[in-house]
Amino acid sequence: MSDELAFTAKELDAADELAAVRSRFVLDDAVYLDGNSLGALPAAVPARVEDVIRREWGELRIRSWDESGWWTAPERIGDRIAPLVGAAPGQIVVGDSTSVNVLKALVGAVRLVDDAEDTKGAGDAGHAGGFRDEIIVDATTFPTDGYIAESAARLTGRRLRPVTPGEVPAALSERTAAVLLNHADYRTGRLHDLPSLTAAVHAVGAIAVWDLCHSAGALPVGLDEHGVDLAVGCTYKYLNGGPGSPAYLYVRRDHQDRFDSPLPGWNSHAEPFGMREDYEPARGALRGRVGTPDILSMLALEAALDVWEGVSIEAVRAKSLALTDFFLECVAAYVPEGRVESLTPVRHEERGSQVALRCENAGDVMRRLIERGVVGDFRRPDVLRFGFTPLYVGFADVERAARVLAEELR
């Protein structure tokens, strides 16, 4: 069976239309299946960062804000991310961390609802105290999203209600102001139904906010197509922007003139260099900016996005599903029965781009895998997590990872 699957892997790699993209990354002999935590280094980044440091900063200095395009980087890079998440230009701004952008989006969402209700006259009924007084948050979310949601509820005088994504439709009501959901579960890799959940949120007049950290760059999202109101995401996972690379905020075009950020800063002012005492928000997605951009990490991200040249997100999704299917097949064939249990859905429409396996002594098992050159990660208490980045992971990598896992579990 081992020889048969190894041969199959070679055939699949030979037919892979994305195989050549692997050369755009700095890789070694390890099987790197942790790109859902930190993407591999794109080969173009080191030279670009050196140029930014030595020439743009070292020689041009302050002139680079204009001459090197530093000032416009947040929206320029946002427009490069836009096609990967199904958004037209002018709706994404890059900057700050995911956590900061979650706060902007969630408080901004509640304020959008308040503004709409006040326009209809519902404000006279004191809705802030009893009408749309609830924020729903994904109970299975990455912990930080939950922390931020709790703070946003306090800031806006709302009650926070955690429910699982499957429970959201039944939990929605005219009391719901905003809903914060993760597109893909960070532990299990389960992909949630963004189109239907967004439609359900809209049906009760609420605002849908999506966290795309574990889906952007791995599969089509369709923000514009499905009418998502607000979205956030990091850039250091499947977008390969580097450790701590800036996150992004999506504000749907028809919300932009009413989007009221809880963090107004001089970079989002209509006249940022006017140094006025009163705040007047800029037009468009620029309202999502706050302070001075993190230029070094932002321009490293811009260079990292070069790996997407000529690559369609649909091709990436097709390969992602093929990789995860093949990994599950190899695990079933190689690993002794009963040693692991897959937490990742079998159905493609419910699967992101990772496989989570429940395993006894998972922490020790992952440590041994890493020592043998198969790099995934461990989530407490008993989950082995393997992320599949189709731009640089091949089918031979997948077969090797499953074989080494089986050897460690025998």
Sequence and secondary structure as in RCSB ss.txt:
>XXXX:A:sequence
MSDELAFTAKELDAADELAAVRSRFVLDDAVYLDGNSLGALPAAVPARVEDVIRREWGELRIRSWDESGWWTAPE
RIGDRIAPLVGAAPGQIVVGDSTSVNVLKALVGAVRLVDDAEDTKGAGDAGHAGGFRDEIIVDATTFPTDGYIAE
SAARLTGRRLRPVTPGEVPAALSERTAAVLLNHADYRTGRLHDLPSLTAAVHAVGAIAVWDLCHSAGALPVGLDE
HGVDLAVGCTYKYLNGGPGSPAYLYVRRDHQDRFDSPLPGWNSHAEPFGMREDYEPARGALRGRVGTPDILSMLA
LEAALDVWEGVSIEAVRAKSLALTDFFLECVAAYVPEGRVESLTPVRHEERGSQVALRCENAGDVMRRLIERGVV
GDFRRPDVLRFGFTPLYVGFADVERAARVLAEELR
>XXXX:A:secstr
 HHHHHHHHHHHHHT TTGGGGGGEE  SSEE BTTTS  EETTHHHHHHHIIIIIIIIIGGGHHHHT  TTHHH
HHHHHHGGGGT  TTSEEE S HHHHHHHHHHHHHHHHHHHHHHHTGGGGTHHHHSS EEEEETTS HHHHHHHH
HHHHHHT EEEEE GGGHHHH  TTEEEEEEESB TTT BB  HHHHHHHHHHTT EEEEE TTTTTTS   TTT
TT  EEEE SSSTT   TT   EEEE GGGGGG   SS  GGGBSSTTT  SS  B SGGGGG  S   HHHHHH
HHHHGGGGTT  HHHHHHHHHHHHHHHHHHHHHHS TTSEEE S SSGGGB SEEEEEETTHHHHHHHHHHTTEE
 EEETTTEEEEE  TTT  HHHHHHHHHHHHHHH 
